[in-house]
Each structure stands twice: as C-alpha cells, then as structure tokens.
Amino acid sequence: MNKSVIGGFAIGTIVSALTVFALQPGNLNSIAEAADSDTYRQLNLFGDVFERVRADYVEPTDDAKLVESAINGMLTSLDPHSSYMNPKSFRDMQVQTRGEFGGLGIEVTMENGVVKVVTPIDETPASRAGLRPNDYITHIDGKPILGMTLSDAVDKMRGPVNTAVTLTVVRKGADEPFDVKLTRDIITIKSVKYHREGDIAYVRITSFNEQTGELLEEAIQTLKKQIGPAKVKGYVLDLRNNPGGLLEQAIAVSSDFISEGEIVSTRGRHSEDTQRYNARGGDLTGGKPVIVLINGGSASASEIVAGALQDHRRATILGTRSFGKGSVQTIIPLGSDGALRLTTARYFTPSGHSIQAKGIEPEIQVEQNTDPKLKKRTLVTGEAELPGHLAAEDGAKEIAGSDSFVPTDKKDDKQLLYALDLLNGVRKDAAFKSASSVSAN
C-alpha cells in the first residue's frame, strides 16, 4: 500500500492509499511508445549522456549512483518535498513513521569522533543498564566508533529484538573505560509528552508517527484522572516545531477534539482525485477550552490539526505563523530498489483554505523574542522561501515563515505562559474561545 505523508522528521532522530504508477526499467518500451516524439528524443538524450559519462569521465563511475542522482535530480526539480529514497533511506523512513524499532533506547549525538549519550529513554535497555547522559561510547562489539558516521553507529546499535550488543563506555569520574552488555528490545518513540499545569492539561506532540493518535488518547485520559474531569480548566496542545508526519494521524488527533465534520480535504491533479476526511470518534475533552501553540517550525500535519480546530472554532490558535507546507507526499515502494516520495496533492482546511506557502495565522500573536539580533538568528525559512516550492493556490500572496525559538525554561516561554494565563482567567483576550464559546458536540 502506498502511504501519504504530509511532513518530515527531524534529522538524526531516532497514510490513505492513492493510485500511482511506478516507473520500472522494463516499462521503458511501453512508455516510449506512448510518449510523443519530443519526450522520446529526451529519453534518448539521457541514454547518450549516461553512456558518455560512463565511458569518458576522468575516473571510473558507479552506475547505480549515477542513475540514483539522475532520478533525484528529476524529482527535486519538481518541488522541495519530492525525492527518491534508496533502500536504506526507505527503511529508515519506515522506522520513523512506525515509531517502533529494535534497539537500546538512547538519544545520542556525535562529539569528537565518538558517540555521546544525550539521554537514555526511560524503561529501556539503556536506562536499565545504567547508561547516563554525557557518557561516551567508543566501541560497539569491540569495534571502534572512530571514523564512523553517527548514522553508521546508530545502525550498529539497532538490531533484532532479543539480540545482544556490547558497548564500551567512557564516563567522567571512572578510572577506565568499561563494557556494558545490553539486550535489544522494542523501543517506542514517544511522540506525545504531557503533564499537568495545575488544573490545566498540557500535551506536546513532537511528530505524527503511527503511535501518535493512541498516545494522545492515553495522555488525555491520564490527565483527566490526575486533575479530575470536572476540574480540568482546559487543554494546551503544543505543536511548536512539530515538522509533521502521517496524514491519518493528523486526522486521528483532530478527531480527539472535534466530534463531527470535515477535518481536511486533499485535491490532486484531477478532480476525481479529491478526497475528504471527516472526524471519527468524539471529543475526548468534553468541550473544554483548547489552546493550540504553533510557530514557524509547525509544518504540514501540525498545520492540518491547527487549521481544523481553528475552522471549527474548537480551539484558539496562539503563537506565530506556521511554516506553510500544504502538500501531501505519497510513498510509492519500488520493490527492492527503495521508494519514491512524490507530491500528489494539496490539502485544504475545512473552510477550503489552502495554507501552501502562507501558513496558519494565529488568532493571538505572541512573539518569543523582541531582540532583533536574536530573532534574525532563529527565523525559520518558511515554505514560501524554499527554492522550487509549489506556488500558493490561485496565485494568492505568499508569506514567509516565522520565529521557531522555544525557550527551554518555562518561565521564559511567553507563548506557554500567555496560554496558561488565559485558561486560568488571569489574562483576558477577545480572541480567546472560552468554555462558553465552544460546543461540546
């Protein structure tokens, strides 16, 4: 089945079926017969150039890499989000969207040529084995990491569940490096984080993978029990710096706040490609006020959720303008040769509004930074500024993205504090949709 995705995933971390036709080498003859003469000549030109490069380039060439680069060049010329994924990239993408993999449960980075532990994830082999933040991993199963890329090292630490791996660790305060033997387990990427802020339920969604809808429902139910269903003053749904993910999960998340009606529609090249997606389930919050936080790093699936809740007047959108990615990419598997990520549709909010190259405009604008120098360093390049991006629908004015800075210390987070003050009744704002202005459906 082809999968529709509407966003990306952060580098270093860790779907509705559409009819498509994958280009296979064996199909070239039939394609040539159907193509007009100009297209046929261009295909011959490609073959001539390919053979000339193979024969006369100053050094021997890798045929597979040449073809892969040619395919990628064709796709990236369409828009910034279409691309070819080789088999490894395709496997990595599948791991990210599933939100589960066989591994150790550590967030890592590369420092001075070795792997540095950022943090072990709770209740994983890494945390049970006692790995700590700032530990350095120098060897994996006795093989030195020096010279590996971070991706290579992560690949070696991941593997089938119930298999063992030995890490050599250097720890500050320890006299010598020591070995830690771990058994790989199923690691779930927690795309939903939550806690209570007094009588307010705070939920942050970091991406939209296959686990997100289920984890959100768990978060809402847990917070209602902790606070008491009748005492919950409202919900803060934090989508800041969420790059997007799976279309079906954006619909599932929206459905937890909206009981009925359209969530999003997608429109492809042909009128018959239009699809509409409606709310399913029911409003788990019982109609309590909701404030959605967005910023310049909120893209794609995040914008679908924010747009749906905004159009249904189910939530108050607070923060700064979102990224403006209003297109859907379909993942088309190519057998053992990887997969094609192809932009196949634009999406529209329930009111028929396209956010492509424009973004979602918050009802309450709250900037984090007032220092012009700091703002310049943290400004996100929105969809409108990406080379080769799809134009805004019907020639509408395109608008650049906004600031994506989120302070690590809550006391400095102006957007979150503003939302909490509104829900606590400490601050008033005419744009805020209080409990009396929303429908529980």
C-alpha positions, 0 to 999 in steps of 0.5 A: 500500500502506498502511504501519504505523508504530509511532513518530515522528521527531524534529522538524526532522530531516532497514510490513505492509499492513492493510485500511482504508477511506478516507473520500472526499467522494463516499462521503458518500451511501453512508455516510449511508445506512448510518449510523443516524439519530443519526450522520446528524443529526451529519453534518448538524450539521457541514454547518450549522456549516461553512456558518455559519462560512463565511458569518458569521465576522468575516473571510473563511475558507479552506475547505480549512483549515477542513475540514483542522482539522475532520478533525484535530480528529476524529482527535486526539480519538481518541488522541495518535498519530492525525492527518491529514497534508496533502500536504506533511506526507505527503511529508515523512513519506515522506522520513523513513521512506525515509531517502533524499532529494535534497539537500546533506547538512547538519544545520542549525538556525535562529539569528537569522533565518538558517540555521546549519550544525550539521554537514555529513554526511560524503561529501556535497555539503556536506562536499565543498564545504567547508561547516563547522559554525557557518557561516551561510547567508543566501541560497539562489539569491540569495534571502534566508533572512530571514523564512523558516521553517527548514522553508521553507529546508530545502525550498529546499535539497532538490531533484532529484538532479543539480540545482544550488543556490547558497548564500551563506555567512557564516563567522567569520574571512572578510572577506565573505560568499561563494557556494558552488555545490553539486550535489544528490545522494542523501543517506542518513540514517544511522540506525545509528552504531557503533564499537568499545569495545575488544573490545566492539561498540557500535551506536546506532540513532537511528530505524527508517527503511527503511535501518535493518535493512541498516545494522545488518547492515553495522555488525555485520559491520564490527565483527566484522572490526575486533575479530575474531569470536572476540574480540568480548566482546559487543554494546551496542545503544543505543536511548536516545531512539530515538522509533521508526519502521517496524514491519518494521524493528523486526522486521528488527533483532530478527531480527539477534539472535534466530534463531527465534520470535515477535518481536511480535504486533499485535491490532486491533479484531477478532480476525481482525485479529491478526497475528504476526511471527516472526524471519527470518534468524539471529543475526548475533552468534553468541550473544554477550552483548547489552546493550540501553540504553533510557530514557524517550525509547525509544518504540514500535519501540525498545520492540518490539526491547527487549521481544523480546530481553528475552522471549527472554532474548537480551539484558539490558535496562539503563537506565530505563523506556521511554516506553510507546507500544504502538500501531501507526499505519497510513498510509492515502494519500488520493490527492492530498489527503495521508494519514491516520495512524490507530491500528489496533492494539496490539502485544504482546511475545512473552510477550503483554505489552502495554507501552501506557502502562507501558513496558519495565522494565529488568532493571538500573536505572541512573539518569543523574542523582541531582540532583533539580533536574536530573532534574525538568528532563529527565523525559520525559512518558511515554505514560501522561501524554499527554492522550487516550492509549489506556488500558493493556490490561485496565485494568492500572496505568499508569506514567509515563515516565522520565529521557531525559538522555544525557550527551554525554561518555562518561565521564559516561554511567553507563548506557554505562559500567555496560554496558561494565563488565559485558561486560568482567567488571569489574562483576558483576550477577545480572541480567546474561545472560552468554555462558553464559546465552544460546543461540546458536540 
